[in-house]
Amino acid sequence: MDFPQYRRYKNGKSYFEIFSAEEFAEYQLQFGNISKHEFKAKILPDRNYIADMLYEYETHWEKIEKEDFLEFLEKNAGK
């Protein structure tokens, strides 16, 4: 699998940039602003969460392209 990979929650409020099987950043849209949360897996449940985003994403996430991710950032930057 090539990285980065991109996902979003089905409600469109959080977007994810997955850098590896152990590291990702979440971008949340809250009150018209984007907040970024960087995350590095340190324990097995964290690694399982990232694996779910990568391989079992259909339940909670949508797989998106880099262009969709960048559009989200550009559309909501500076609000």
TORZANU-95927 format. One record per residue (C-alpha): residue number from 1; residue in one letter; x, y, z. Coordinates in nm, 4 decimals, decimal comma, padded with zeros to 6 digits. Each point is the difference from the previous one (the first is absolute). Example, Ala and Ser with C-alpha at 12.3 -4.5 7.8 and 13.67 -1.06 7.14 Angstrom:
2
(atom 1 "A" (01,2300 -00,4500 00,7800));
(atom 2 "S" (00,1370 00,3440 -00,0660));
This chain:
79
(atom 1 "M" (00,0000 00,0000 00,0000));
(atom 2 "D" (00,1247 00,3443 -00,0893));
(atom 3 "F" (-00,0101 00,2867 00,2478));
(atom 4 "P" (-00,1417 00,2431 00,0746));
(atom 5 "Q" (-00,3558 -00,1327 -00,0065));
(atom 6 "Y" (-00,3075 00,2162 00,0561));
(atom 7 "R" (-00,3275 -00,0686 00,1807));
(atom 8 "R" (-00,2902 00,2005 00,1386));
(atom 9 "Y" (-00,2797 -00,0746 00,2389));
(atom 10 "K" (-00,3265 -00,0524 -00,1799));
(atom 11 "N" (-00,1408 00,3182 00,1588));
(atom 12 "G" (00,2788 00,2018 -00,1653));
(atom 13 "K" (00,1130 00,1665 00,3250));
(atom 14 "S" (00,3394 -00,1714 00,0306));
(atom 15 "Y" (00,2575 -00,0768 -00,2652));
(atom 16 "F" (00,3016 -00,2252 00,0468));
(atom 17 "E" (00,3417 00,0016 -00,1613));
(atom 18 "I" (00,1630 -00,3362 00,0723));
(atom 19 "F" (00,3792 00,0119 -00,0282));
(atom 20 "S" (00,0777 -00,3617 00,0923));
(atom 21 "A" (-00,1410 -00,2995 00,1858));
(atom 22 "E" (00,0969 00,1802 00,3217));
(atom 23 "E" (-00,0597 00,3705 -00,0598));
(atom 24 "F" (-00,2793 00,2286 -00,1204));
(atom 25 "A" (-00,1423 00,3496 00,0363));
(atom 26 "E" (-00,3667 00,0785 00,0546));
(atom 27 "Y" (-00,1440 00,3292 -00,1198));
(atom 28 "Q" (-00,3271 00,0856 00,1759));
(atom 29 "L" (-00,2441 00,2663 -00,1076));
(atom 30 "Q" (-00,1381 00,1583 00,3183));
(atom 31 "F" (-00,1918 00,3261 00,0156));
(atom 32 "G" (00,1257 00,0937 -00,3453));
(atom 33 "N" (00,3674 -00,0563 00,0843));
(atom 34 "I" (00,2318 -00,2876 -00,0798));
(atom 35 "S" (00,2019 -00,1502 00,2832));
(atom 36 "K" (00,2826 -00,2428 -00,0705));
(atom 37 "H" (00,0817 -00,2892 00,2316));
(atom 38 "E" (00,3125 -00,2056 -00,0703));
(atom 39 "F" (00,0014 -00,3558 00,1258));
(atom 40 "K" (00,2702 -00,2661 00,0265));
(atom 41 "A" (-00,0938 -00,3553 00,0996));
(atom 42 "K" (00,1780 -00,1256 00,3096));
(atom 43 "I" (-00,2135 -00,2970 00,1005));
(atom 44 "L" (-00,1835 -00,2758 -00,1849));
(atom 45 "P" (-00,3502 00,1540 00,0199));
(atom 46 "D" (00,1387 00,3134 -00,1684));
(atom 47 "R" (00,1531 -00,2094 -00,2786));
(atom 48 "N" (-00,3290 -00,1865 -00,0393));
(atom 49 "Y" (-00,1856 00,3312 -00,0353));
(atom 50 "I" (00,2318 00,1053 -00,2832));
(atom 51 "A" (-00,0304 -00,3445 -00,1614));
(atom 52 "D" (-00,3782 00,0391 00,0099));
(atom 53 "M" (00,0304 00,3366 -00,1745));
(atom 54 "L" (00,2175 -00,1569 -00,2673));
(atom 55 "Y" (-00,1685 -00,3359 -00,0606));
(atom 56 "E" (-00,3437 -00,0097 00,1678));
(atom 57 "Y" (-00,1041 00,3586 -00,0580));
(atom 58 "E" (-00,3445 -00,0539 -00,1563));
(atom 59 "T" (-00,1875 00,0038 00,3328));
(atom 60 "H" (00,1189 00,3391 00,1277));
(atom 61 "W" (00,2139 00,1659 -00,2662));
(atom 62 "E" (-00,0046 00,0764 -00,3686));
(atom 63 "K" (00,3113 -00,0423 -00,2078));
(atom 64 "I" (00,0780 00,3284 -00,1739));
(atom 65 "E" (00,2625 00,1308 -00,2383));
(atom 66 "K" (00,2680 00,2537 00,0819));
(atom 67 "E" (-00,1885 00,2598 -00,2057));
(atom 68 "D" (-00,3097 -00,0381 00,2222));
(atom 69 "F" (00,2152 00,0399 00,3103));
(atom 70 "L" (00,1700 00,3137 -00,1333));
(atom 71 "E" (-00,3349 00,1452 -00,1062));
(atom 72 "F" (-00,1297 -00,0444 00,3562));
(atom 73 "L" (00,3030 00,1833 00,1401));
(atom 74 "E" (-00,0197 00,2819 -00,2533));
(atom 75 "K" (-00,3762 00,0429 00,0353));
(atom 76 "N" (00,0187 00,0276 00,3787));
(atom 77 "A" (00,3329 00,1806 00,0462));
(atom 78 "G" (-00,0222 00,3262 00,1848));
(atom 79 "K" (-00,3670 -00,0228 00,0931));
